[in-house]
Amino acid sequence: MTFNIIEKESEIFLRITDQGSGIVPHDVKRVFDPFFTGENGRVKQESTGMGLYLVKEIVNRLGHVVTIQSTVSEGTTVEFSLRQIPYMKGDRIVRVLNDYVINFDGSLPLYSLYLR
């Protein structure tokens, strides 16, 4: 599994990619539907159909976007597009993701997430 954070203009993109079995194309369209259990979930009988629905609901209510792309036998990528608003705090730029604050001072390769 890989995690990538990409900053572009007023958004931060968090991409989570696995190299699992993937999701069949006709299921990808419905994975965010409540109680939807795709082909993989029905075979393995470990799915409630609520996980990705809840993720999308929470992300949308926070004003962000979540998308999913998948290829059978190759894996799945879930991408979160997080809107940010930059402002200055002292001598550093701070970006606000709704009620979440991302501190980026340019000297660190990673972001720090602070919850208020």
One Martini backbone bead per residue (centre of mass of N, CA, C, O) as a GRO file, in nm:
protein
  116
    1MET     BB    1   0.098   0.035   0.021
    2THR     BB    2   0.029   0.376  -0.077
    3PHE     BB    3   0.127   0.718   0.002
    4ASN     BB    4   0.012   1.042  -0.120
    5ILE     BB    5   0.120   1.389  -0.134
    6ILE     BB    6  -0.040   1.661  -0.312
    7GLU     BB    7   0.032   1.993  -0.415
    8LYS     BB    8  -0.233   2.216  -0.553
    9GLU     BB    9  -0.269   2.509  -0.491
   10SER     BB   10  -0.587   2.472  -0.315
   11GLU     BB   11  -0.478   2.165  -0.287
   12ILE     BB   12  -0.491   1.841  -0.138
   13PHE     BB   13  -0.363   1.516  -0.220
   14LEU     BB   14  -0.479   1.197  -0.121
   15ARG     BB   15  -0.316   0.884  -0.193
   16ILE     BB   16  -0.446   0.548  -0.200
   17THR     BB   17  -0.264   0.242  -0.273
   18ASP     BB   18  -0.320  -0.078  -0.405
   19GLN     BB   19  -0.238  -0.444  -0.488
   20GLY     BB   20  -0.497  -0.583  -0.535
   21SER     BB   21  -0.785  -0.719  -0.689
   22GLY     BB   22  -0.991  -0.518  -0.719
   23ILE     BB   23  -1.257  -0.361  -0.913
   24VAL     BB   24  -1.517  -0.391  -1.085
   25PRO     BB   25  -1.655  -0.164  -1.296
   26HIS     BB   26  -1.965  -0.199  -1.204
   27ASP     BB   27  -1.884  -0.135  -0.892
   28VAL     BB   28  -1.744   0.144  -0.876
   29LYS     BB   29  -2.010   0.319  -0.912
   30ARG     BB   30  -2.127   0.188  -0.608
   31VAL     BB   31  -1.933   0.201  -0.346
   32PHE     BB   32  -2.096   0.465  -0.210
   33ASP     BB   33  -2.331   0.299  -0.153
   34PRO     BB   34  -2.555   0.196   0.054
   35PHE     BB   35  -2.512  -0.151   0.111
   36PHE     BB   36  -2.295  -0.206  -0.091
   37THR     BB   37  -2.196  -0.522  -0.237
   38GLY     BB   38  -1.965  -0.648  -0.402
   39GLU     BB   39  -1.821  -0.907  -0.546
   40ASN     BB   40  -1.600  -0.940  -0.329
   41GLY     BB   41  -1.791  -0.929  -0.077
   42ARG     BB   42  -1.963  -1.178  -0.153
   43VAL     BB   43  -1.734  -1.387  -0.158
   44LYS     BB   44  -1.607  -1.310   0.140
   45GLN     BB   45  -1.821  -1.212   0.354
   46GLU     BB   46  -1.700  -0.897   0.482
   47SER     BB   47  -1.943  -0.701   0.404
   48THR     BB   48  -2.165  -0.410   0.461
   49GLY     BB   49  -2.166  -0.134   0.277
   50MET     BB   50  -2.056   0.132   0.472
   51GLY     BB   51  -1.769   0.247   0.458
   52LEU     BB   52  -1.764   0.429   0.191
   53TYR     BB   53  -2.016   0.584   0.256
   54LEU     BB   54  -1.906   0.724   0.514
   55VAL     BB   55  -1.666   0.858   0.390
   56LYS     BB   56  -1.821   1.037   0.186
   57GLU     BB   57  -1.999   1.187   0.388
   58ILE     BB   58  -1.774   1.318   0.553
   59VAL     BB   59  -1.615   1.454   0.328
   60ASN     BB   60  -1.851   1.627   0.218
   61ARG     BB   61  -1.918   1.777   0.491
   62LEU     BB   62  -1.614   1.907   0.480
   63GLY     BB   63  -1.573   1.994   0.158
   64HIS     BB   64  -1.483   1.743   0.004
   65VAL     BB   65  -1.319   1.481  -0.198
   66VAL     BB   66  -1.399   1.146  -0.326
   67THR     BB   67  -1.222   0.889  -0.507
   68ILE     BB   68  -1.229   0.601  -0.744
   69GLN     BB   69  -0.988   0.357  -0.866
   70SER     BB   70  -0.995   0.050  -1.074
   71THR     BB   71  -0.815  -0.267  -1.130
   72VAL     BB   72  -0.818  -0.570  -1.213
   73SER     BB   73  -0.536  -0.724  -1.065
   74GLU     BB   74  -0.397  -0.431  -0.951
   75GLY     BB   75  -0.604  -0.216  -0.807
   76THR     BB   76  -0.648   0.071  -0.576
   77THR     BB   77  -0.763   0.421  -0.578
   78VAL     BB   78  -0.777   0.669  -0.329
   79GLU     BB   79  -0.904   1.012  -0.342
   80PHE     BB   80  -0.827   1.314  -0.172
   81SER     BB   81  -0.977   1.640  -0.187
   82LEU     BB   82  -0.827   1.918  -0.019
   83ARG     BB   83  -0.921   2.208   0.081
   84GLN     BB   84  -0.743   2.527   0.094
   85ILE     BB   85  -0.634   2.802   0.319
   86PRO     BB   86  -0.417   3.050   0.310
   87TYR     BB   87  -0.195   3.175   0.578
   88MET     BB   88  -0.042   3.383   0.803
   89LYS     BB   89   0.196   3.275   1.072
   90GLY     BB   90   0.408   3.474   1.106
   91ASP     BB   91   0.673   3.308   0.912
   92ARG     BB   92   0.432   3.119   0.813
   93ILE     BB   93   0.251   2.888   0.636
   94VAL     BB   94  -0.099   2.830   0.667
   95ARG     BB   95  -0.331   2.565   0.628
   96VAL     BB   96  -0.684   2.529   0.584
   97LEU     BB   97  -0.905   2.244   0.661
   98ASN     BB   98  -1.121   2.382   0.785
   99ASP     BB   99  -1.072   2.235   1.107
  100TYR     BB  100  -0.798   2.183   0.975
  101VAL     BB  101  -0.443   2.197   1.025
  102ILE     BB  102  -0.176   2.281   0.809
  103ASN     BB  103   0.171   2.262   0.853
  104PHE     BB  104   0.389   2.469   0.636
  105ASP     BB  105   0.744   2.574   0.622
  106GLY     BB  106   0.945   2.415   0.397
  107SER     BB  107   1.155   2.233   0.583
  108LEU     BB  108   0.950   2.003   0.550
  109PRO     BB  109   0.838   1.705   0.387
  110LEU     BB  110   0.602   1.723   0.589
  111TYR     BB  111   0.295   1.710   0.731
  112SER     BB  112   0.097   1.866   0.981
  113LEU     BB  113  -0.168   1.761   1.194
  114TYR     BB  114  -0.416   1.973   1.336
  115LEU     BB  115  -0.649   1.975   1.595
  116ARG     BB  116  -0.922   2.184   1.728
   0.00000   0.00000   0.00000
